Each structure stands twice: as C-alpha cells, then as structure tokens.
Amino acid sequence: MAYRFWEEERISLRAPKPSDAALFRAFDDEVSRNLDGVYPPITDAKFQSWFEQQQKARFDDSIRLIADDAEGRPVGTIDTFQCNWRQGTFKYGIAVASEHQASEGAV
C-alpha cells in the first residue's frame, strides 16, 4: 500500500497555485504581526505582483506549501526558511485562516 506523505485524512499539503491569492488576502494583521511587523495597506496591483513572485521557483532550501482541508479548500500555509543542512536546523512559519482555527478546547 502506498503511503502519501503529504496527505492525511483531515489535511493535505500542496504547492501554491494562482487561486490561492484569496487565502493570502484573507490573512489579517495578526498574521503579519506574527511575522515581523504590521504593514500598511497595499493596492491590488502590488499584492498581485507580490503573490506572483511567491509562486516562482525557489533556489534555496525554503519551501511554501498550502494546507487544504478534507474538501480541498485552502485553509492555511506552512513555510520553511533559513534551512541549514550542515547543522540540521531550519525555521518555519504556520498561518491558519481565522475561520479555520479551532476554538478553545476544540480539537
């Protein structure tokens, strides 16, 4: 039986695609604040330019994956960056759209 490393019963991970722009637009200031700062509003054109850049191939060890729920709807992202093969370390970031976050005590 084949094991699908990137897919489980409730969630699956995949590469970003153009239709994921809405997910990134939905992330609020809380997500931005947890990254490295609060950013001023940007135009749709500037956002689209940023998003197109995010979809291009990366030539380092960083990776961005989109998390889909069991129905195939994008619910969040996971990113790795500052990967160091020699030391076996990396940093990561996880963002989950607010409407998909579990309420306190629910799992």
N, C-alpha and C positions, 0 to 999 in steps of 0.2 A: 504494500500500500504506500503510495506516495505521500510524503509529508510536505505540506505547503507552509513554509517558514513564515511567509508574510500574511497569511490568512488564518483567522480563528473564527469561532462561531459568532462572536459579537462585534468583531472589528477586523479590518484588513488594512494593510498599508500598500500604497502605490505611488508612482511618480506623479508630480503635478501636471495638470492639463489646463488649457485656457479657460474652461468653465469653472475652475476653482477661484477665479478672481472674486466672485461674490463672497466666498468664505473669508478671504483676506480683508475685504472691505468691511465685513461684519465684525471683525475683531475691534474691540473698543480701546479706549485709552488705557484701561487696566492692563491689557496685553502689552501695549507699547511701554508703559511704565515699568513693567517687569523685565523688559529687555534692557534698555539703557537710558531711557528718557521719555518725556512726553513731547510729541511732535505737533506742530501746528497743522491745521487742515491743509490738504493739497487738492489740486484740481484733478478732475477725472483723467485728463491727458497725462499729467505727471504720475498718477497712480498706475495708469496703463503702461507707461514706459517702465516704471519700476517692476511691475509684475512680469512684463515680457523679459526683462533682464533676469528675473528669478528663475525663469524656466529654461534658461540656457545651460548647456553642459558645464559642469564644474570640473576643474582640472586639479583639484586638491582632494583630500580625503573627506571633505564635508559632504553631507547629503541632506536633502529635504524630502520628506515623504508626507503624503496626505493620508489621514486616517478616515476611512469610510465606515459607517455603521452597517448592520446586517442587511439593510435595504439599499446599500450602495450610495447613501448620502454622505457628502464630506462633513465631518464633524470637528476636525482639528488637524494639527500638524505636529511632526516631530522632526527636529533638525539636529545634526551633529556638526561640530566645528572644532577647530584647533586640535585636530587629531594628531597624536604623536605616536607613530608605530614603535619607535625605539623604546619609549617609556611605557607604552601600553595605556595611554591616557587619552581622553577626549572630553569635550564639554558637550552638553546637549540642552535643547530647549523644547518644551512641550506647550502647545497652546490648544485649548479646547473652547469652542464657541460656547458662549454663556448659556444658550438654550439647551445645550447637551451636557452641561455639568450636573453631576448628581447633587441633590440637596443633602444637607447634613444628615447623617445616619442612614442614607440610602446607598446601596451598592448593587 
